[in-house]
Amino acid sequence: MGVVQWRWGPRPRIEASGQRTTRVKDIKDLLSGASSGDMWTSQSVLDIDMPNGVLPPTSGGDERTEVPSLPGTTSTRVQVEQEVGQQTQLSRATFVVPNGWFGLDGGRVCDALSREVFWRGRTTCTGAGWVVTLDRVGAMSGDQGFQALKDEQGFQFTHVGEIRRADGSLFESADVFGVLERVRIGLDLALGRRVTCALPVGYVADKPVWARWRTTLLHPYRHVGQVLDDTVADAQIASIVSLMLEATSDAVALTALKAAVGYYTSANNDVTTDLSVSLPVSGLQLMAYYHFVSSNAATYSRSQWRTATPKTSDEIGLLLDDLKVDRAIPAHFQNLMAARASMSAPKQSGDALSTIIEMRNVVTHPTRDLPAETYNPYMWFEASTLARYWLCLSVLKEIGYAGPLAKIHQKGPRWTGQIVNPPWAPSPSP
């Protein structure tokens, strides 16, 4: 007997505790495994009793509730990944999203116990034959819960989700993994940090018959993205996730966009200011090659690409031109201008791209004559915020997004409701 529960932390995980009688075979297996010399070991496996093929009910309480201690010797496994139950003929699957987003424009969600109580928190995404519904949970129906989560940079389930086939047909557990990965990439792009679609449960009609538990990487809740505005956040999420589902139905696109979004979220969260310039530049190179050489709409062969873009600045420059990005350093980015002024004379008239590339080269190819300390943290941050924004824009355009974006990079503080169109999209009519 035992208990399986979700545990928070920088690396959220499934924790299993239980008790069983030790057998002679267990001791022999342990000794045999210890002496095998194999660097790889199998994941821990849990025996789950599923009467009539239905998953046992959850406690329904707080996931942080402590499990009563069990008598006898205990053994702790730091990672448990397990799939149980029926893997085929599923009609729908549910999941949960930690550290999601707050929006004011979602559809109505009713309280399951009091139908007269509702809040605006539903987001519906459709793409590649799937319908994904994301509902903000009641405890996060106002912005107070998100503010508290932000203050502590914590972890909490904020949304529950469901996926179905648009035509009502049945599917398999492998389909669930694929769809949720693509939903996760879309959410990562919109939020600017790593989230996940956790604890999927598959259903046949209303019976839960399948589940998968696994560990995952998750960033704390904080505002690091460059896309969402509270007044239109749910519509933005719906559009971005829908487009990402469509775009990543192609395997090559999935590989490229997954990596590019990984560069973006890592640069936002995981590295120091100098590397937060280097990472998005690498991501921009990736997106340039994918857009012009590998995508279905490619315009260059590999040999033509090498000839046309001998330098990193040439590759990214073509991409920024396609995005219709203004490459000038914003007038109020005084630190980035100071960084450019400290460079050699031929480079002091360069645009934002050439300045960022030169700074990135200091990190990528350090020398005694030009160490990374040449530039202060304010210079690195202003270079980084432009490079990360360009990378975000490149992925948004690649999937076909033309909706509103939060207005950023202006001189004064940003207020909720300040939105702009992407540079490649036509300006709204006055």
N, C-alpha and C positions, 0 to 999 in steps of 0.2 A: 504494500500500500504506500501511498505517497501523495505529494502535491506538486504541481507544475505551475509556475507563475512568472509573470513578466517583471524584470528588474530594470530600473532606470540607471543612468550614469552616462559618462562620455561614450561608452559602447554598450547600449542597451542589449539585454540578453535574456534568454530563457533560463530560469533556475529550477532544477528539479531536486526534490528531497524525498527520501523514502526509506523503507526498511525491508529487509528480506533476510532469510536464513542463509548463512554461508554454507556452501557445499564444498566437498573435496574437489570437485571438478573446477569450481571457481578459483581455488588456490592453484591448481595445476595450470589453468589457462593464464593466470596472472604471471606465474613463473615462466611459462613458455613465451609469453609476449615480452617479458623483460629481457630474455636472453636471445631473442631473435635477431637483434641488431638492426632491425628495419627502422629507417628514419620516419616512416609514415605509420600512423595508427588510425584505426577506424573510429568514426564518431560514436559517441555513446548512443545507445538505443534504449528507448523506453517502451515498456509493454503497457498499452492502453486498452482497458476493457471497454468495448463498444457494444453494449447489448442491442441486438437487432440492427447492428450496423450504424447506430446513431451515436454521435459524439456525446460524452457525458456533459451535463450542464455546468456552466461556470458558477462561481460563488455569487456573482452579481455585485460584489462589494468593491471597495477601493483596492486597486492593484498593489498599493503599498502596504496592505495589511500583513503583519508578520505571521509566518506560518508557525503553528505550535511545534515545539521541539519534539523529536521522536526519540524513544529510548534506544540505547545501543550505540555501536560505533557508527560514525558518519563518514561519508566520502563525498567530496565536492568536485564537480566537473565545471570548469570555467566556460565551456561551450557545449551546447546541445543543439543539434539540428535534426529534426525528425519530421517525417511525413507519415500520416496515419489515415486509414480509411479508404473509401472508394474513390478511385482516381478518374473515373470515366462517367459519362452521362450526367454531368452536372448542369443544372438549369440556371444557377446564379452563384456568385461568390461574394462574400463580404470581407472587409478588412478595416484596419484603423490607421489613421495618419497622425503621428505625433508632431507637435511644433508647427502647425499649419499657419494660417493667415487669418486676418480679420478683414471683413468686407461689409459694406453697408447696402449692397445692391443684390444680394442673393435672393433666391426664392424662399417661400415660407416653409418652415419646418415646424411640425406640431410636436408637443410633448407626448410621449407614448402613453403616459398615465393620465394626463389632463389635456384632452384634445382642444380645449378652448384656449390653452396657452401655446403661443407660437412665437417664432423669431425669424428674422431674415438670415438664412444661412445655407441655402441649398445651391449647389453648383452642378450643372449637368454638362458632361463632355461627350461628344460623339465623334468617332473616327475609326476608319478601317473595319467597319462592321461591328463595332462595340459601342455600348452605352455605359458610361461610368458616372455614377451619381456620388457626390461628396456632400455630406451634411455636417455642419458644425454642431457640436454637442451642446446641450443646454447649459452646461456649466461655463461655456465660453461664448454665450449668446451676446454678451456685452463686451466692450473693450477693456473693462476692468480686469478680467481674467488674463487677457493678453498683456496688459501693462504689468501685472504682478509677475507673469512668466518672464517678461523682458527684464524686469528689475533684478531677478535672481538668475537670469540666463539659464533657465531650468529646462525640464523635460516634462511633457504632459501630452496625453492624447487629446487632440482638439477636434478631429473630424472622424466620422465613420463613413465608409464607402461601400459601394456595391457595383459589381460589373455583371452585365448580361450581354448576350448576343442581340444585335439590333433586330434580327429576324426571328428571335425566340428560339433558335436551334440550340441543341445541347453542345457541351464542350468538355475538355479534359483538364486535369490539373496542370499539365504542361502549358496549356493556353493561358491559364491564370498567371503563371510565373512570367510569361512573356509580356502580357498586357500590363501587369503591375510594374514591371521594370520600365516600360515606356512611359507609363503615367508618372513614375518617380522622376524620370529625366525631365519631363515637362514641369513638374513642381519644383525641382531643383533650379531649373532655369528661371522660373518666375520669382522664386524666393531668394535666390542667390546663395543658398546654403543646402547642405545635404539633409533631406528628409527621407522617409521611406513609407512603403505601404506594408504594414506589419500584420502578422497573425491572420493570414487568409483562411477562411472557412468556406467550404463548398457545400451546396445544398442540392438535394433532389426534392423538388416541390418545397415544402417547409421543413424538411428534415436535414439537420446538419450531418453530413456523412464523411467529410474529409477536412483535414487541416494540415498546416505545415508550420513548424516553429523553427526559428533560426536567429542567430545573432546578426547584428548589422552595425554599420557606422552611421552616426547621427550627430549633427551639429547642434549646440545649444540654441535656444530661441533668442534671436536678436535681429535687428534690422540692418541687413547688409546688402540687400538686393537693390537693383536700379530700375525696376520695372513697375511695381505695384503702387497704386494709389487707393486708399480706403474707399473712395466714392465709387470706384469701378472695378475693385479688386476681383470680385467673383466673376464678372464678365471677362476680365483679363485671363484669369485662371482657366475658365471654360474654353476660351479661344486657344490659348497656348497649349493646353493638354490635348485638345481635339486635333490641332494641327500636328503636334508631335506624334500622336498615334498614327496619323496618316503618313507622315514623312518617314517614320522609322519602321514602317512595314517592309521597306527595302533594307536588306541586310547590310549593304555597304553604308547606307545612310545611318543606320543604327550605330554601327561601329564608329563612324566619324563624329556624329552628334553626341554620343555618349562620352567620348573622350574630350570633346570640346567643352561640354558642360562640366566635366570633371576638372578641367583646367580652371574654369571660371569659379566654381565653388571653392576649390582649394586656394586660389588666389585671394578670394574674399575672406577666408577663415583660417587657413592653416599655416601661413608663412609670414616671414618678416617683410617689412616694407620694400626692401630691395628685390626680394624674390617675387613679391606681388607685382612687379613689373616684368620680370623674366617669364613667369608662367603664362600670363595672357598673350605675350608676344608669341610664344610657342603655340598657343591655341589659335591665334590668328593665322600663323603659317599653316597649321593643319586645315583650317577652314578655307584658306585661299586655295590650297591644293585640291581639297575636296570639291569646292565650287567650280573651279576652272578645269580640272583634269579628271576627277573620279565620278562626279555626279552624272545623273542621266542627261543633264543639260550642259555637259562639259563643252568647252570651246577650244581647248588646247590638248594636243597629245603630250606625252611625257617629254619627248625630245623638244617639242616646240616650247614647252614650259621652261625647260632648263635654259633655252636660248633667250626667251623673252624676259626671264626674271633671274638674272645672275646674282642678285643680292636679296637679302631678307626684306629690305625696304621696298624693292621692286614688287615682290610677292604681295606684301601687305598693302602696298599702295594701290595695286589693281583692285584688291578687295574693298578698300575704303572708298575708292572711286565708284565701285558698283553700289556701295551702300549710300552714296551721295553724302558722305560725312565731310564736314568742314575740318580740314587738317590744321588750321591755324591754332596757335596756342591761345586759349581764352585770355582776354586782356587782364582779368583779375587773378590769373594763375601766376602770381608774381614769383613764387619760388621756382616754378618750372622755367620761367623766363630767366631767372638768375642762374639756373643750372646751364641753360643754353649759352648764356653770356660767358660762363667760365670755360667753355670749350674752345678749341682752336679756331682761329679766325674764319676759315672756310665754312665752319659748322655753325657760326653764330647767326647766320641768316636762315637756318633751316626751319622747317615747320614742326608741328608737334610730333609727327611720326619720326622724322629723322632724329629729333632730340631724344625721344624715348628709346629708339634703337641704339643710339650711342650710349645712353645710360645702361641699357640692358647688356651691351657688350662688356661693360665694366664688370658685371656680375658673372657673365658667361665665360669671359676670357680675361681674368684678372692679371694685372701686371704690377711690377714694383713702381713703375712711373705713374700709374693711374689706379690706385686702390679704390674700393667701393666707398671708403670714407670721404672721397672727393665730394660727394653729394650728401646733404643732410636729410633727416627723415621727412621734412616737409617737402623737399624736392621729390623724393621717392614717392610720397603719397600722391602728390598732384599728377605725377607721371602715371602712377598705378591706376588712379581713378579714371583717367581717360582710356588707358589700355584695356581695363576690365570692361568698361562701357562699350568700347568697340567690339570686343569679343562677344558680349551679350547681344549686341545689335546684329552681328554677323549670323548668329544662330537663329535669332528671331526672323530675319529676312529669309534665311534658308528654308525655314518651315512654312513661310508664306504669311507671317503675321504682319498686319497693317493697322492694328488697333492702337488705342491710346497708350502712352507711356507717362510715368511720373516725370515731371519736369525737374531736372537736376542740373548741377554744374553752374547755376546762376550765382551771381555775387552774393545776394542776400539769402536769408533763410528760406527754406521751402515750406509752403503751407499745404495742408491737405486740400485736394481739389485742383491743384495746379498740374495740368496734364498737357502733353503735346503729342503730335503725331510723329511717327518715325521719320527720319529724313527722306526715305524713299517713298513715303505715302503723301498724297496730295493734302494740302492744308484744307481745313474745313471752311465752308462758305461763311462769309461774315453774316 
